[in-house]
């Protein structure tokens, strides 16, 4: 600070401007409260000195601090009752209590129901002020959550199940379109060890889904797994839960819970990342199998698919685990028999598990047992 610096320059360079104002007021008081003389010495104008003198006389030394520059009134502020409407539409819209609609839908409802026109950006700002928009989690936060989740799991007791569409794979598109190859691949995968099994189907239905899970659970039971501790996780597809308006459990759920005593859970709607393990497998098998093999007909597909699945479960190391799925199973469970990994891909449409002779869903396990004995 040089003697030639003006009051404004000192204020601009200072980290604590109230100290400069304190010096100016002290000088003012010590020199007969002369406004002109004080303004000349501090190289500022009379109104500036007068302003800080009034602040000092009103609030003391605290009055020399900077005040917020926010305006005292905002004529364009969204009215409080409009903000309450936005909050109510966000939290109470729809029949489901946890359903939340976005800013565009709120904008439409405000105009249709209440004749209020508000921009979507304003609605977004109000939602943030009301803390009705959750911040997105960072990637590292998601990884930590997944790590904590995996620690609670037990190997071979939490399986993800999903269906892969085969009619969008260029090399087999024509064969799928003509019905030579099936259109759907049913996949079940253990979250912890990466063990996976598949079957195929021409039709996507709860019947075929129930057949597939019956084969899987009977396979697990035959190797000593406690089915009451097993959880089968699926998305909310109609092939698993049936109609969304149904009041009773679907056939798939009945087979899982009533016939085999396992547990069926579904992921939240529109969140495929919750089924990330089996979704990752679908991308892997397309890159390593469907895009490389020349598949001519159904027997060719089933035979080569069995070979690939044996390679995947017994020989192919998982990059995250640094070991094959079977090695992970051996280390984390008492399962030592490699025959557990032998699960031949079948065409579900041809399996007579749900024929006219089936009186109850409880007959499924018996039919599965008979079928597996015939297969062996």
Secondary structure, DSSP 4 states (H G I P E B T S, - for coil): --TT--HHHHHHH-S-HHHHHHHHHHHHHHTTT-HHHHHHHTT--HHHHHHHHHHHHHHGGGGGSPPP-S-S--TTPPPHHHHHHHHHHHHH-SSSTT----HHHHHHHHHHHH-----HHHHHHHHHHTT-SPPPPPHHHHHHHHHHHHHH--TTSEEEEEEEE-TT-GGGHHHHHTTSS-SEEEEEEETTT--EEEEEESS-SHHHHHHHHHHHHHHHHHTT--GGG-EEEE-S-HHHH--TT-SS--HHHHIIIIIS--EEEEPPTT-GGGGHHHHHHHHHHIIIIITTS---SHHHHHHHHHHHHHHHHHTPEETTTTEEHHHHHHHHSS---GGGG-----BGGG-TTS-TT--SGGGHHHHHHHHHHHH-
